[in-house]
């Protein structure tokens, strides 16, 4: 037995409209119990509005004369009701907005697949029930974050599509599109880690500060935590957080490599995952030794997504690619190893991205080795920062383990089974 499509569409429209009306009634009783009689409709009213939207669209689906006329009548009716509400000092137009959405159920069920009106229904229910959460969010959020979000949209949805995907820069074997894509990917990872830490785990302890801080800047996180260690004295939990931040750096580099060079990512996966796991093991040991402190944990409250930083990153990326091309052409493997170690004492992201996206006169294993050397020497820099900013008492333990991770990383780059990885890929 098959049912007429019109009957199915009418039933769906009626059910969704009735449920929205019931939800709006619950919303009114919960949040606005004093609305009195001047409230736009009940569950039955919204059910009839949905049915009318279905019928009048079905009568004239081409010119929509009847459909628009009924909509205008409802709008006039609400205008009269809204005038009365203004006299009482009430200004909400939420009931009218819900009415407009319910009125579209009829046409949507006839024009689109079921998932479209169903999704609209779910969104209405969700937004009505999220009033308190949205109020807390709007009161807690920094208004500058919307400006930052606009910058992210500018970087990814405006600038990126406008750039040519052809090699137009002399002596540079990569297109402007791919250069800026690298900027967008790094910015997105950094911005995502920053938002998760700031708005989901803002005061959940030093350990989580280290974990989420390491997803966007393990170096900056190390400096902040080391300063806190010097301020409050001996605290194994901060040692755990600093080690955790460096451990997260390894996983972050694997994710970046997955985006730009799958074969390199496969080769980096085993050593970097093992190093991250080792670091987290040491971090957990110190975490168990730690004791709770009354002071509030800090985090890197500096948004990593700034236009100036993005453009500087793009410039450094291009410069690093040109330097790497020059070094590999004239000095080969040994030159690349020295460059990798030196770059580790700066920002390693532009250099690593240049290795992942460029084409150089070096083997796959040498490319992986260079990335590991840069990561290892960067750990030595963070160990020095931990000792410098945290002092001997506050930063010596974390500095030792971070330095050890760096030494092991560099040693693996020189003597680890990188050739086995590349040969396995070739096979």
Buried (B, 14 or more C-beta within 10 A) or exposed (E): EEEEEEEEBBEBBBBBBBBBBBBBBEBBEEEBEEBEEEBBBBBEBBBBBBBBBBBBBBEEEEEBEBBEEBBEEBEEBBEEBBEEBEEEEBEEEBBBBBBBBBBBBBBBBBEEEEEEBBEBBEEBBEBBBEEEEEEEEEEEEEEEBEEBEEBBEEBBEEBBEEBEEEEEBEEBEBBBBBBBBBBBBBBBBBBBBBBBBBEEBBEBBBBBBBBBBBBBBBBBBBBBBBBBBBBBEEBBBBBBBBBBBBBBBBBBBBEBBBBBBEBBBBBBBBBBEEBBEBBBEBBBBBBEEBEEBEEEBBBBEEBBBBEEBBEBBBEBBBEBBBBBBEBBEEEBBEBBBEBBBEBBEBBBBBBBBBBBBBEBEBEBBBBBBBBBBBBBBBBBBBBBBBBBBBBEEBBBBBBBBBBBBBBBBBEBBEEBBBBEBBEEEEE
